[in-house]
Amino acid sequence: MDEIVSSSPPQLPTPPPSSNAATGRSAGRDHPGTSSAISRAKKECLSFTVSLQEGLRYVKALLLGQAKKTRARNEREAAEADLWTAKMQVDAADAAEDAKRRIHDKSA
């Protein structure tokens, strides 16, 4: 069997230089819709983060409200603790709504 020996490795075709290479811009502009998809993904990640914060604030309000209710010395203090818990939960939901609205209105 004869071995095939080549003097140089085969050359692969090289892609034409991108017009963005000289300017240093990313190649994302070559693909329409890429930047909008990335922007949408960023918005969704931010919204998810805001939702997680809302959940944590809700749980915090619930736990602190239960602690206040447990330490209440009379019925009036227990009712105030329940109202405080509800107020803190509503505040958490309102803050999350406002943050999400700002996230989505910012780009529009």
C-alpha positions in Angstrom: 0.0 0.0 0.0 1.3 3.3 -1.0 1.1 6.2 1.5 -0.1 9.5 0.3 2.2 12.2 1.5 1.3 15.8 1.0 3.7 18.7 1.4 1.1 21.0 3.1 -2.2 20.4 4.9 -5.3 21.0 2.9 -6.6 24.6 3.0 -10.1 25.3 4.3 -12.0 28.0 2.7 -12.1 31.2 4.9 -15.2 33.2 5.3 -15.2 36.7 3.8 -14.2 39.4 6.3 -17.1 40.9 8.1 -17.8 44.6 7.7 -18.0 44.9 11.5 -14.5 43.5 11.9 -12.9 46.9 11.1 -15.2 48.8 13.4 -15.0 46.4 16.3 -18.8 45.9 16.5 -20.3 42.6 17.3 -21.4 40.3 14.6 -24.9 40.3 16.0 -25.9 42.9 13.5 -25.4 40.5 10.7 -28.4 38.5 12.0 -31.6 40.5 12.1 -33.6 40.0 15.3 -30.6 38.9 17.4 -30.4 42.1 19.4 -34.2 42.1 20.0 -34.1 38.5 21.2 -31.3 39.3 23.6 -33.1 42.4 24.8 -36.3 40.3 25.3 -34.3 37.7 27.2 -32.8 40.4 29.5 -36.2 41.8 30.2 -37.6 38.3 31.1 -34.6 37.7 33.4 -35.1 41.0 35.1 -38.8 40.3 35.5 -38.1 36.9 37.0 -35.6 38.5 39.4 -38.3 41.0 40.4 -40.8 38.2 40.9 -38.3 36.3 43.2 -37.8 39.5 45.2 -41.5 39.9 45.5 -41.9 36.4 46.8 -39.1 36.9 49.4 -40.7 40.1 50.6 -44.0 38.4 50.9 -42.5 35.5 53.0 -40.6 38.1 55.1 -43.9 40.0 55.8 -45.6 36.7 56.6 -43.0 35.6 59.1 -42.6 39.0 60.8 -46.4 39.3 61.0 -46.6 35.9 62.6 -43.9 36.9 65.1 -45.8 40.1 65.9 -49.0 38.2 66.3 -47.4 35.7 68.6 -46.0 38.5 70.8 -49.3 40.3 70.9 -50.6 40.9 74.4 -54.2 41.4 73.4 -56.7 41.1 70.6 -56.0 44.6 69.3 -52.3 44.0 68.9 -53.0 40.7 67.1 -55.3 42.5 64.7 -52.7 45.2 64.1 -50.2 42.5 63.3 -52.5 41.0 60.8 -53.1 44.4 59.2 -49.4 45.1 59.1 -48.7 41.8 57.5 -51.3 42.4 54.8 -50.0 45.9 54.2 -46.4 44.7 53.8 -47.6 42.0 51.3 -49.5 44.6 49.3 -46.4 46.8 49.3 -44.3 44.0 48.0 -46.7 43.3 45.2 -47.0 47.0 44.3 -43.2 47.4 44.2 -42.8 44.4 42.0 -45.6 45.7 39.6 -43.9 49.1 39.4 -40.5 47.5 38.8 -41.8 45.3 36.0 -43.7 48.2 34.4 -40.4 50.2 34.4 -38.5 47.3 32.9 -41.0 46.9 30.0 -41.7 50.6 29.5 -38.0 51.4 29.4 -37.4 49.8 26.0 -40.7 50.9 24.4 
